[in-house]
């Protein structure tokens, strides 16, 4: 493998700013997960002004290298830092070097055309191949979230009979588990989210009460009675999501129009207002919740970290954040933002995700598209969503793998993708 290095002389180094104007270096890498003997190119800018810095020194695990490129020849993780006199050092960038890239299985949850029944059915795709579970009333089903654990596929959803009658359920592979009574018109329930921790299944949802109240609940291992989290006014309470970290159960939702999360049943207030869409907990115990609020007449994408809001959308036009994922300290949020059409006339929703607050567009602003879910594995970003295409064509279920678009649904029929989960084939599942 040929390698080239970019070295700069001392004379090329920019004059450091005055001490009172000391800036911070920002280091980025062309890739953060590579196979052994791969070349990684680095870029150094200033965090405050985004000015390119060409004369910084890079250190890998404390050892100085030449230039802004390096061949990584040892398997493992290595930390890279940029330094230059007169500037604050950059935050470290971790490069993961693999013996060989692990093959993965990509699961995408949604809905698409079923040739057997001749209609649109809830389903999931595994590596592009549809999988449909048989049920007597699958046409009433909506799949909301999925998780894959120990080679088992778990799906949470709802059966909608009327606007006032719904029941909650989940699938464990092809075993159907009813969480509420579909024959009881007073037992309105929806399962919004699901997670599995050490073999235990947690499903978050809502249950309506007859006194115009709504309960935020979660079910554990298909128990007949869900765990009650909170009760609020009907119409102002809902959108329950769940995750488990260690022995702690986290549930987030909207209670009486206020976004809130609960850790083991203890409520934690969240800054501002808005809708909750997803939750993740980092290895350090930080709680991240995606959602969106309003700025006047404009919907604005944002997320909360430990209850403090971080605004993502520009606020000029509508945007939404629909999913959040955390890996190695990086925060990824998927959604969309309405932007100026590529033609310069009109506006269009662009599917995008934000990495640490920086927007990454997945579509080219020619037609409407939206991202609904995100998963990150070894630095590779997988996003599921919908592509509305040009006028007259059906909505398509899509996923993007590091920005490369993959269509899942049939060209002649509508489809959508609501969630995505990725596992390594080589890992012990």
Secondary structure, 3 states (H helix, E strand, C coil): CCCCCCCCCHHHCCCCCCHHHCCEEEEEECCCEEECCEEEEEEEEECCCCCECCCCEEEECCEEECCCEEEECCCEEEEEEEECCCCECCCCEEEEEECCCCCEEEEEEEEEEECCCCEEEEEEEECCEEECCCCCCHHHEEEEEEEEECCEEEEEEEEEEECCEEEEEEEECCEEEECCCCCCCCCCEEEEEEEEECCEEEEEEEEECCCCEEEEEEEECCCCCCEEEEEEECCCCEEEEEEEECCEEEEEEEECCEEEEEECCEEEECCCCCEEEEEEECCCCCEEEEEEEEECCEEEEEEEECCEEEECCCCCCCEEEEEEEEECCEEEEEEEEEEECCCCCCEEEEEEEEECCEEEECCCCCCCEEEEEEEEECCEEEEEEEECCCCCCCCEEEEEECCEEEECCCCCCCCEEEEEEEEECCCCC
